[in-house]
Amino acid sequence: MGTFSIWHWLIVLVIVALVFGTKKLRNMGEDLGGAVKGFKKAWLTPPPPMTKKKPLPRKSRMTAPSTCKPKKRKMPDRQGCVAFTPNG
């Protein structure tokens, strides 16, 4: 029950080749090799330099349809002056 000998591995290889076929095994090997190459290339190339993105413009908090106007009411500010502030 120990390790498998070379003969065991050869028999397994022959059975796998019979089940899948040599063409399919060759294609799978090429795909695997291409994936490893792509991974190595991506790993070794430095990332592009970071660029600062422009911040998105802020939308106003109060949006009203163009057909109606927001109501305004007088409210005193901290200095005692009256300021007009729109409230919905």
Backbone torsions as a table, in degrees:
resi	resn	phi	psi	omega
1	MET	NA	10.2	-176.6
2	GLY	-71.5	-137.6	-178.4
3	THR	-80.7	161.2	178.4
4	PHE	-82.4	143.2	178.1
5	SER	-86.7	177.1	-179.5
6	ILE	-63.4	-31.7	-179.1
7	TRP	-67.9	-36.6	176.7
8	HIS	-62.8	-44.6	-178.9
9	TRP	-67.2	-35.5	177.4
10	LEU	-65.9	-40.7	177.9
11	ILE	-64.4	-42.3	177.7
12	VAL	-62.1	-42.2	179.5
13	LEU	-63.0	-41.5	178.5
14	VAL	-65.0	-41.4	179.4
15	ILE	-65.3	-42.3	178.5
16	VAL	-63.9	-41.7	178.4
17	ALA	-63.9	-37.0	178.2
18	LEU	-69.4	-38.6	-177.7
19	VAL	-72.2	-49.7	-174.6
20	PHE	-91.2	-27.3	-175.8
21	GLY	87.5	149.2	-175.4
22	THR	-71.3	-32.2	-179.2
23	LYS	-65.3	-43.5	-179.4
24	LYS	-66.7	-39.7	178.1
25	LEU	-64.8	-38.1	178.6
26	ARG	-64.6	-43.3	179.1
27	ASN	-63.9	-40.6	178.2
28	MET	-64.6	-37.8	177.6
29	GLY	-65.6	-40.7	178.1
30	GLU	-65.2	-41.3	179.0
31	ASP	-63.5	-42.5	179.1
32	LEU	-64.9	-42.5	178.3
33	GLY	-63.2	-40.6	178.0
34	GLY	-64.8	-37.7	178.7
35	ALA	-66.7	-40.5	179.0
36	VAL	-65.8	-41.2	178.1
37	LYS	-61.7	-45.1	178.9
38	GLY	-62.4	-39.8	178.2
39	PHE	-64.4	-44.4	179.3
40	LYS	-61.4	-43.3	-179.1
41	LYS	-63.2	-43.4	179.5
42	ALA	-67.8	-31.9	-178.7
43	TRP	-73.2	-36.3	-174.1
44	LEU	-87.3	-23.4	-179.9
45	THR	-80.9	137.1	-180.0
46	PRO	-72.5	151.2	179.4
47	PRO	-70.4	154.7	178.9
48	PRO	-67.0	153.8	-178.6
49	PRO	-64.9	147.0	-180.0
50	MET	-75.9	137.1	176.0
51	THR	-114.9	147.0	179.0
52	LYS	-78.7	131.9	178.6
53	LYS	-93.3	144.3	177.1
54	LYS	-71.8	138.3	178.1
55	PRO	-68.8	148.5	178.7
56	LEU	-71.6	145.1	179.1
57	PRO	-66.8	141.8	-179.3
58	ARG	-80.3	140.4	174.6
59	LYS	-90.5	147.1	178.4
60	SER	-68.0	149.9	-178.4
61	ARG	-70.1	-33.3	-176.7
62	MET	-101.8	114.0	176.0
63	THR	-120.2	129.6	-179.5
64	ALA	-124.0	149.7	175.9
65	PRO	-62.2	154.2	-176.0
66	SER	-67.8	-17.3	-177.3
67	THR	-84.6	-19.8	179.1
68	CYS	-121.6	152.0	179.7
69	LYS	-105.3	143.5	178.5
70	PRO	-67.9	148.0	178.3
71	LYS	-75.5	143.3	177.3
72	LYS	-117.7	141.8	174.8
73	ARG	-137.3	154.2	-178.2
74	LYS	-82.7	131.4	175.8
75	MET	-136.6	133.3	178.5
76	PRO	-74.7	139.4	175.6
77	ASP	-89.9	-170.9	-173.3
78	ARG	-66.8	-28.4	-179.3
79	GLN	-85.2	-2.9	178.9
80	GLY	96.5	-2.0	178.5
81	CYS	-80.1	158.8	178.7
82	VAL	-96.4	126.3	178.9
83	ALA	-120.2	146.2	177.1
84	PHE	-91.6	123.1	177.2
85	THR	-127.5	132.4	178.9
86	PRO	-76.3	133.6	175.6
87	ASN	-132.0	140.2	-177.8
88	GLY	-83.2	NA	NA
